[in-house]
Amino acid sequence: MIKKHLGNTDLQTAPIIFGGNVFGWTLDKEESFTILDEFVDRGFNMIDTANNYSYWVEGNVGTESEHIIGEWLKTRANRDQVIIATKVGGRNFIQKHPNTQKEHILKEVEESLKRLNTDYIDLYQTHYDDESTPVEETLSAYDKLIKEGKVRYIGASNITAIRLKESLDKAEKYNLPKYATLQPEYNLFDRQKFEEFLEPMCDKLQLGVIPYYSLASGFLSGKYRSIDDLGKSVRGKDIEKYLTPRGFSILEGLDVLAQKYQVSLSAVALHWLMNQKTIIAPIASATKSTHISSFVEAAELQMSTEDLKWLTDISRPN
């Protein structure tokens, strides 16, 4: 499977990254191990998680995903075969606001390393930007971790274009590490914020983009087409906002292309993302074997330039 460099790093990822928010949520430990085994067996090699996944589940504390991945890495003895990305600074039950202070990052990385059963993190990401903390303070924490060998590269997720530019400028000014990747919300439906404000900067500065919610919480799989469908899974509550005339138009377009190329709607939606400027690999979750098959379809699909443009046009924000 063809792999691409994550921005200006020596990390090379397969075309789709596994979204680890399902571990300890819609998948238990045994199910998580099974789906991860299939994911890597099919040629994929990068897993994304966070130190607060999946805190929103009743009874969880927010470290479940890293624990499960760490146990899987230990039992499979395959740490050198996969790229592990995790995040710091997000909210949880105790911490109600983003926190990217240096002291917090230096403390949290030790806990993540312990849970993941590893002595280094390939890509350590600012989960949510804490705008009350100077960017140089956050970057100085990452600088220390990189020099200690605990982190290889850094990335940012939920951050404004202004703060991202400031972070890159201050990194240059003070000789601090630069963000190599950006993880924004981006998919066929949610396009405007990224394309208008962040994509030009990522293109100019060669940041590798690894978008989350690549399938719009599952809406772009075609599983949810009415209010009645929202009860099909625990994620259904996040889908209602997509049940709009534009959303249905996008599904109709995916139906046409899925039929034409004899693949799933998910494969078409992911393939479109993979072919957008600056995108290195979309992040997508899987809970069953058919989802992994859609990942493979997306990676192997060869849609025409005309069809990709048509899908771009019909999904364009009003």
Disulfide bonds with the S-S distance in Angstrom:
none
